[in-house]
Amino acid sequence: MQTDERRGATPDGNLSWNTLRSSGEVIVHVFGELDMATAPTLSDLLQRIENEGERSIVVDLAGLEFCDSSGLRALVVLHQRAERTGLRLVLRSPAPPVQRLFELTNTDALLERG
């Protein structure tokens, strides 16, 4: 089994991530704040992963301390794209503030849990 781990962060350091590729699945651990300033970076990262041919992406949200409507929109757009393309998308372990945002906006019903 071959694995490949990579790390990255936004220039301001408000959002960081590491990706672990193993056995046809990519796990993306995100940390910090997902907001108007950082959501485009996460969207770009996830789009690159998709473009590389990965068919399964797990986004681990345990380290996400804050998520605003821009961050939520980025995750919903990813979900919509996944449904259209057959990509397996799992959002895992949302931190309590992020879980609360999902519940308040009824997006928790749209996003697969793993």
VMD Tcl script that builds the backbone (N, CA, C; Angstrom):
set m [mol new atoms 342]
animate dup $m
set s [atomselect $m all]
$s set {name element resname resid chain x y z} {
  {N N MET 1 A 0.837 -1.164 0.000}
  {CA C MET 1 A 0.000 0.000 0.000}
  {C C MET 1 A 0.892 1.239 0.000}
  {N N GLN 2 A 0.700 2.091 -0.982}
  {CA C GLN 2 A 1.494 3.302 -1.101}
  {C C GLN 2 A 0.726 4.472 -0.489}
  {N N THR 3 A 1.412 5.300 0.294}
  {CA C THR 3 A 0.789 6.482 0.873}
  {C C THR 3 A 1.593 7.700 0.483}
  {N N ASP 4 A 0.914 8.833 0.454}
  {CA C ASP 4 A 1.541 10.101 0.114}
  {C C ASP 4 A 0.900 11.158 0.990}
  {N N GLU 5 A 1.700 11.832 1.800}
  {CA C GLU 5 A 1.166 12.855 2.696}
  {C C GLU 5 A 1.731 14.210 2.295}
  {N N ARG 6 A 0.856 15.209 2.262}
  {CA C ARG 6 A 1.262 16.576 1.936}
  {C C ARG 6 A 0.597 17.552 2.892}
  {N N ARG 7 A 1.273 18.671 3.127}
  {CA C ARG 7 A 0.759 19.710 4.026}
  {C C ARG 7 A 0.715 21.038 3.297}
  {N N GLY 8 A -0.170 21.912 3.761}
  {CA C GLY 8 A -0.254 23.235 3.175}
  {C C GLY 8 A -0.980 24.184 4.113}
  {N N ALA 9 A -0.936 25.470 3.770}
  {CA C ALA 9 A -1.609 26.496 4.573}
  {C C ALA 9 A -1.837 27.727 3.716}
  {N N THR 10 A -2.834 28.496 4.100}
  {CA C THR 10 A -3.050 29.775 3.445}
  {C C THR 10 A -1.926 30.717 3.870}
  {N N PRO 11 A -1.641 31.746 3.070}
  {CA C PRO 11 A -0.552 32.670 3.418}
  {C C PRO 11 A -0.707 33.310 4.797}
  {N N ASP 12 A -1.948 33.576 5.205}
  {CA C ASP 12 A -2.153 34.193 6.517}
  {C C ASP 12 A -2.135 33.172 7.655}
  {N N GLY 13 A -2.091 31.889 7.318}
  {CA C GLY 13 A -2.031 30.839 8.324}
  {C C GLY 13 A -3.351 30.526 9.001}
  {N N ASN 14 A -4.446 31.154 8.545}
  {CA C ASN 14 A -5.737 30.924 9.193}
  {C C ASN 14 A -6.356 29.567 8.856}
  {N N LEU 15 A -5.907 28.961 7.773}
  {CA C LEU 15 A -6.380 27.631 7.406}
  {C C LEU 15 A -5.173 26.804 7.001}
  {N N SER 16 A -5.102 25.617 7.551}
  {CA C SER 16 A -4.040 24.694 7.130}
  {C C SER 16 A -4.673 23.330 6.908}
  {N N TRP 17 A -3.920 22.466 6.252}
  {CA C TRP 17 A -4.439 21.145 5.926}
  {C C TRP 17 A -3.298 20.183 5.728}
  {N N ASN 18 A -3.628 18.934 5.848}
  {CA C ASN 18 A -2.727 17.894 5.370}
  {C C ASN 18 A -3.585 16.880 4.637}
  {N N THR 19 A -3.012 16.316 3.607}
  {CA C THR 19 A -3.706 15.308 2.822}
  {C C THR 19 A -2.924 14.012 2.904}
  {N N LEU 20 A -3.650 12.943 2.987}
  {CA C LEU 20 A -3.066 11.614 3.018}
  {C C LEU 20 A -3.758 10.795 1.940}
  {N N ARG 21 A -2.974 10.354 0.963}
  {CA C ARG 21 A -3.503 9.525 -0.125}
  {C C ARG 21 A -3.096 8.092 0.148}
  {N N SER 22 A -4.085 7.222 0.097}
  {CA C SER 22 A -3.801 5.819 0.335}
  {C C SER 22 A -4.915 4.972 -0.250}
  {N N SER 23 A -4.556 3.987 -1.044}
  {CA C SER 23 A -5.502 3.010 -1.582}
  {C C SER 23 A -6.707 3.651 -2.257}
  {N N GLY 24 A -6.483 4.647 -3.107}
  {CA C GLY 24 A -7.565 5.243 -3.883}
  {C C GLY 24 A -8.432 6.219 -3.131}
  {N N GLU 25 A -8.036 6.583 -1.925}
  {CA C GLU 25 A -8.807 7.525 -1.120}
  {C C GLU 25 A -7.893 8.645 -0.668}
  {N N VAL 26 A -8.432 9.847 -0.633}
  {CA C VAL 26 A -7.682 10.985 -0.106}
  {C C VAL 26 A -8.400 11.483 1.133}
  {N N ILE 27 A -7.663 11.599 2.227}
  {CA C ILE 27 A -8.210 12.170 3.456}
  {C C ILE 27 A -7.598 13.553 3.604}
  {N N VAL 28 A -8.461 14.551 3.728}
  {CA C VAL 28 A -8.022 15.937 3.881}
  {C C VAL 28 A -8.413 16.384 5.287}
  {N N HIS 29 A -7.414 16.605 6.137}
  {CA C HIS 29 A -7.637 17.123 7.484}
  {C C HIS 29 A -7.494 18.636 7.409}
  {N N VAL 30 A -8.534 19.367 7.831}
  {CA C VAL 30 A -8.464 20.831 7.795}
  {C C VAL 30 A -8.430 21.374 9.219}
  {N N PHE 31 A -7.700 22.478 9.377}
  {CA C PHE 31 A -7.494 23.087 10.687}
  {C C PHE 31 A -7.650 24.600 10.573}
  {N N GLY 32 A -8.251 25.199 11.575}
  {CA C GLY 32 A -8.330 26.662 11.616}
  {C C GLY 32 A -9.699 27.183 11.254}
  {N N GLU 33 A -9.711 28.169 10.354}
  {CA C GLU 33 A -10.935 28.884 10.013}
  {C C GLU 33 A -11.238 28.762 8.527}
  {N N LEU 34 A -12.469 28.376 8.232}
  {CA C LEU 34 A -12.939 28.296 6.854}
  {C C LEU 34 A -13.936 29.433 6.669}
  {N N ASP 35 A -13.475 30.487 6.013}
  {CA C ASP 35 A -14.294 31.689 5.871}
  {C C ASP 35 A -14.106 32.292 4.486}
  {N N MET 36 A -14.592 33.505 4.315}
  {CA C MET 36 A -14.545 34.157 3.011}
  {C C MET 36 A -13.118 34.234 2.468}
  {N N ALA 37 A -12.154 34.412 3.338}
  {CA C ALA 37 A -10.763 34.548 2.898}
  {C C ALA 37 A -10.116 33.209 2.556}
  {N N THR 38 A -10.534 32.133 3.223}
  {CA C THR 38 A -9.852 30.852 3.056}
  {C C THR 38 A -10.628 29.823 2.239}
  {N N ALA 39 A -11.935 30.007 2.097}
  {CA C ALA 39 A -12.757 29.039 1.360}
  {C C ALA 39 A -12.287 28.824 -0.075}
  {N N PRO 40 A -11.892 29.884 -0.815}
  {CA C PRO 40 A -11.414 29.643 -2.179}
  {C C PRO 40 A -10.187 28.731 -2.230}
  {N N THR 41 A -9.308 28.839 -1.248}
  {CA C THR 41 A -8.117 27.990 -1.214}
  {C C THR 41 A -8.505 26.530 -1.002}
  {N N LEU 42 A -9.425 26.283 -0.073}
  {CA C LEU 42 A -9.871 24.904 0.147}
  {C C LEU 42 A -10.586 24.378 -1.091}
  {N N SER 43 A -11.422 25.195 -1.701}
  {CA C SER 43 A -12.114 24.772 -2.931}
  {C C SER 43 A -11.122 24.397 -4.017}
  {N N ASP 44 A -10.091 25.222 -4.190}
  {CA C ASP 44 A -9.062 24.924 -5.190}
  {C C ASP 44 A -8.345 23.618 -4.882}
  {N N LEU 45 A -8.004 23.404 -3.620}
  {CA C LEU 45 A -7.332 22.171 -3.213}
  {C C LEU 45 A -8.196 20.956 -3.542}
  {N N LEU 46 A -9.454 21.004 -3.175}
  {CA C LEU 46 A -10.335 19.863 -3.413}
  {C C LEU 46 A -10.575 19.650 -4.907}
  {N N GLN 47 A -10.636 20.730 -5.677}
  {CA C GLN 47 A -10.788 20.613 -7.131}
  {C C GLN 47 A -9.552 19.953 -7.744}
  {N N ARG 48 A -8.359 20.323 -7.272}
  {CA C ARG 48 A -7.134 19.689 -7.774}
  {C C ARG 48 A -7.127 18.193 -7.478}
  {N N ILE 49 A -7.575 17.840 -6.275}
  {CA C ILE 49 A -7.633 16.423 -5.908}
  {C C ILE 49 A -8.581 15.683 -6.853}
  {N N GLU 50 A -9.731 16.267 -7.113}
  {CA C GLU 50 A -10.677 15.656 -8.058}
  {C C GLU 50 A -10.061 15.526 -9.441}
  {N N ASN 51 A -9.404 16.580 -9.895}
  {CA C ASN 51 A -8.819 16.589 -11.234}
  {C C ASN 51 A -7.708 15.559 -11.392}
  {N N GLU 52 A -7.105 15.141 -10.290}
  {CA C GLU 52 A -6.064 14.122 -10.331}
  {C C GLU 52 A -6.658 12.717 -10.440}
  {N N GLY 53 A -7.991 12.641 -10.504}
  {CA C GLY 53 A -8.643 11.361 -10.727}
  {C C GLY 53 A -9.069 10.611 -9.487}
  {N N GLU 54 A -8.937 11.232 -8.340}
  {CA C GLU 54 A -9.370 10.551 -7.113}
  {C C GLU 54 A -10.884 10.398 -7.131}
  {N N ARG 55 A -11.366 9.268 -6.680}
  {CA C ARG 55 A -12.808 9.007 -6.681}
  {C C ARG 55 A -13.403 8.988 -5.291}
  {N N SER 56 A -12.583 9.174 -4.271}
  {CA C SER 56 A -13.078 9.167 -2.895}
  {C C SER 56 A -12.307 10.214 -2.090}
  {N N ILE 57 A -13.039 11.162 -1.515}
  {CA C ILE 57 A -12.422 12.203 -0.687}
  {C C ILE 57 A -13.129 12.220 0.661}
  {N N VAL 58 A -12.338 12.142 1.716}
  {CA C VAL 58 A -12.832 12.292 3.077}
  {C C VAL 58 A -12.291 13.617 3.586}
  {N N VAL 59 A -13.193 14.495 4.037}
  {CA C VAL 59 A -12.777 15.777 4.597}
  {C C VAL 59 A -13.017 15.698 6.099}
  {N N ASP 60 A -11.921 15.675 6.843}
  {CA C ASP 60 A -11.992 15.583 8.300}
  {C C ASP 60 A -12.039 16.996 8.861}
  {N N LEU 61 A -13.136 17.327 9.546}
  {CA C LEU 61 A -13.382 18.685 10.026}
  {C C LEU 61 A -13.120 18.849 11.518}
  {N N ALA 62 A -12.506 17.866 12.146}
  {CA C ALA 62 A -12.299 17.920 13.599}
  {C C ALA 62 A -11.456 19.114 14.025}
  {N N GLY 63 A -10.532 19.553 13.180}
  {CA C GLY 63 A -9.660 20.673 13.530}
  {C C GLY 63 A -10.163 22.022 13.059}
  {N N LEU 64 A -11.365 22.045 12.501}
  {CA C LEU 64 A -11.921 23.295 12.004}
  {C C LEU 64 A -12.604 24.014 13.161}
  {N N GLU 65 A -12.054 25.168 13.542}
  {CA C GLU 65 A -12.553 25.911 14.694}
  {C C GLU 65 A -13.706 26.842 14.339}
  {N N PHE 66 A -13.782 27.246 13.067}
  {CA C PHE 66 A -14.791 28.218 12.644}
  {C C PHE 66 A -15.122 27.978 11.183}
  {N N CYS 67 A -16.391 28.145 10.844}
  {CA C CYS 67 A -16.824 28.049 9.457}
  {C C CYS 67 A -17.961 29.044 9.258}
  {N N ASP 68 A -17.807 29.954 8.308}
  {CA C ASP 68 A -18.879 30.898 8.007}
  {C C ASP 68 A -19.638 30.431 6.773}
  {N N SER 69 A -20.530 31.273 6.281}
  {CA C SER 69 A -21.364 30.882 5.143}
  {C C SER 69 A -20.538 30.631 3.880}
  {N N SER 70 A -19.417 31.315 3.723}
  {CA C SER 70 A -18.558 31.075 2.558}
  {C C SER 70 A -17.932 29.689 2.621}
  {N N GLY 71 A -17.494 29.294 3.780}
  {CA C GLY 71 A -16.938 27.959 3.963}
  {C C GLY 71 A -17.999 26.889 3.766}
  {N N LEU 72 A -19.184 27.140 4.312}
  {CA C LEU 72 A -20.280 26.199 4.135}
  {C C LEU 72 A -20.627 26.066 2.658}
  {N N ARG 73 A -20.657 27.184 1.950}
  {CA C ARG 73 A -20.963 27.146 0.518}
  {C C ARG 73 A -19.919 26.307 -0.234}
  {N N ALA 74 A -18.657 26.450 0.110}
  {CA C ALA 74 A -17.610 25.662 -0.551}
  {C C ALA 74 A -17.855 24.165 -0.363}
  {N N LEU 75 A -18.267 23.762 0.821}
  {CA C LEU 75 A -18.539 22.353 1.084}
  {C C LEU 75 A -19.800 21.881 0.357}
  {N N VAL 76 A -20.825 22.731 0.292}
  {CA C VAL 76 A -22.059 22.370 -0.420}
  {C C VAL 76 A -21.791 22.241 -1.918}
  {N N VAL 77 A -21.002 23.164 -2.481}
  {CA C VAL 77 A -20.657 23.081 -3.907}
  {C C VAL 77 A -19.885 21.796 -4.190}
  {N N LEU 78 A -18.960 21.434 -3.307}
  {CA C LEU 78 A -18.234 20.177 -3.471}
  {C C LEU 78 A -19.204 18.999 -3.446}
  {N N HIS 79 A -20.144 19.030 -2.522}
  {CA C HIS 79 A -21.146 17.969 -2.431}
  {C C HIS 79 A -21.945 17.866 -3.735}
  {N N GLN 80 A -22.378 19.002 -4.271}
  {CA C GLN 80 A -23.151 19.004 -5.514}
  {C C GLN 80 A -22.331 18.449 -6.680}
  {N N ARG 81 A -21.078 18.852 -6.748}
  {CA C ARG 81 A -20.191 18.357 -7.802}
  {C C ARG 81 A -19.983 16.845 -7.649}
  {N N ALA 82 A -19.835 16.393 -6.429}
  {CA C ALA 82 A -19.644 14.963 -6.169}
  {C C ALA 82 A -20.856 14.161 -6.635}
  {N N GLU 83 A -22.035 14.676 -6.375}
  {CA C GLU 83 A -23.242 13.977 -6.822}
  {C C GLU 83 A -23.293 13.872 -8.338}
  {N N ARG 84 A -22.897 14.932 -9.034}
  {CA C ARG 84 A -22.926 14.932 -10.503}
  {C C ARG 84 A -21.896 13.995 -11.103}
  {N N THR 85 A -20.730 13.902 -10.466}
  {CA C THR 85 A -19.615 13.161 -11.072}
  {C C THR 85 A -19.428 11.753 -10.514}
  {N N GLY 86 A -20.172 11.407 -9.473}
  {CA C GLY 86 A -20.019 10.084 -8.881}
  {C C GLY 86 A -18.874 9.996 -7.881}
  {N N LEU 87 A -18.332 11.125 -7.490}
  {CA C LEU 87 A -17.277 11.159 -6.479}
  {C C LEU 87 A -17.866 10.772 -5.127}
  {N N ARG 88 A -17.161 9.948 -4.387}
  {CA C ARG 88 A -17.561 9.625 -3.011}
  {C C ARG 88 A -16.999 10.709 -2.105}
  {N N LEU 89 A -17.880 11.387 -1.399}
  {CA C LEU 89 A -17.487 12.463 -0.501}
  {C C LEU 89 A -18.015 12.168 0.891}
  {N N VAL 90 A -17.122 12.234 1.867}
  {CA C VAL 90 A -17.509 12.031 3.256}
  {C C VAL 90 A -16.966 13.195 4.069}
  {N N LEU 91 A -17.843 13.818 4.847}
  {CA C LEU 91 A -17.396 14.804 5.827}
  {C C LEU 91 A -17.376 14.098 7.166}
  {N N ARG 92 A -16.243 14.214 7.853}
  {CA C ARG 92 A -16.052 13.433 9.070}
  {C C ARG 92 A -15.729 14.332 10.249}
  {N N SER 93 A -16.277 13.989 11.393}
  {CA C SER 93 A -15.919 14.565 12.693}
  {C C SER 93 A -15.986 16.090 12.741}
  {N N PRO 94 A -17.106 16.697 12.340}
  {CA C PRO 94 A -17.152 18.152 12.443}
  {C C PRO 94 A -17.036 18.590 13.902}
  {N N ALA 95 A -16.217 19.601 14.121}
  {CA C ALA 95 A -16.093 20.189 15.457}
  {C C ALA 95 A -17.462 20.747 15.852}
  {N N PRO 96 A -17.761 20.860 17.147}
  {CA C PRO 96 A -19.092 21.318 17.578}
  {C C PRO 96 A -19.592 22.612 16.914}
  {N N PRO 97 A -18.760 23.658 16.754}
  {CA C PRO 97 A -19.306 24.858 16.092}
  {C C PRO 97 A -19.683 24.604 14.633}
  {N N VAL 98 A -18.945 23.750 13.966}
  {CA C VAL 98 A -19.232 23.433 12.562}
  {C C VAL 98 A -20.475 22.550 12.487}
  {N N GLN 99 A -20.591 21.589 13.374}
  {CA C GLN 99 A -21.783 20.750 13.431}
  {C C GLN 99 A -23.018 21.607 13.661}
  {N N ARG 100 A -22.910 22.580 14.540}
  {CA C ARG 100 A -24.043 23.478 14.836}
  {C C ARG 100 A -24.433 24.266 13.589}
  {N N LEU 101 A -23.461 24.748 12.827}
  {CA C LEU 101 A -23.745 25.465 11.586}
  {C C LEU 101 A -24.494 24.560 10.614}
  {N N PHE 102 A -24.053 23.309 10.472}
  {CA C PHE 102 A -24.752 22.362 9.602}
  {C C PHE 102 A -26.202 22.185 10.044}
  {N N GLU 103 A -26.404 22.047 11.351}
  {CA C GLU 103 A -27.758 21.842 11.866}
  {C C GLU 103 A -28.641 23.066 11.635}
  {N N LEU 104 A -28.115 24.250 11.906}
  {CA C LEU 104 A -28.900 25.484 11.755}
  {C C LEU 104 A -29.304 25.749 10.313}
  {N N THR 105 A -28.494 25.303 9.376}
  {CA C THR 105 A -28.755 25.570 7.965}
  {C C THR 105 A -29.351 24.356 7.239}
  {N N ASN 106 A -29.631 23.306 7.980}
  {CA C ASN 106 A -30.173 22.065 7.412}
  {C C ASN 106 A -29.274 21.452 6.348}
  {N N THR 107 A -28.010 21.763 6.370}
  {CA C THR 107 A -27.092 21.148 5.418}
  {C C THR 107 A -26.559 19.819 5.939}
  {N N ASP 108 A -26.783 19.534 7.206}
  {CA C ASP 108 A -26.334 18.253 7.740}
  {C C ASP 108 A -27.031 17.096 7.035}
  {N N ALA 109 A -28.230 17.323 6.518}
  {CA C ALA 109 A -28.942 16.266 5.792}
  {C C ALA 109 A -28.342 16.017 4.406}
  {N N LEU 110 A -27.642 16.998 3.854}
  {CA C LEU 110 A -27.078 16.866 2.513}
  {C C LEU 110 A -25.717 16.180 2.489}
  {N N LEU 111 A -25.025 16.198 3.608}
  {CA C LEU 111 A -23.629 15.785 3.627}
  {C C LEU 111 A -23.488 14.441 4.313}
  {N N GLU 112 A -22.830 13.524 3.624}
  {CA C GLU 112 A -22.623 12.186 4.154}
  {C C GLU 112 A -21.662 12.242 5.323}
  {N N ARG 113 A -21.955 11.479 6.327}
  {CA C ARG 113 A -21.075 11.387 7.493}
  {C C ARG 113 A -20.318 10.079 7.422}
  {N N GLY 114 A -19.095 10.100 7.919}
  {CA C GLY 114 A -18.318 8.868 7.922}
  {C C GLY 114 A -17.478 8.767 9.144}
}
mol reanalyze $m
mol bondsrecalc $m
mol representation Tube
mol addrep $m
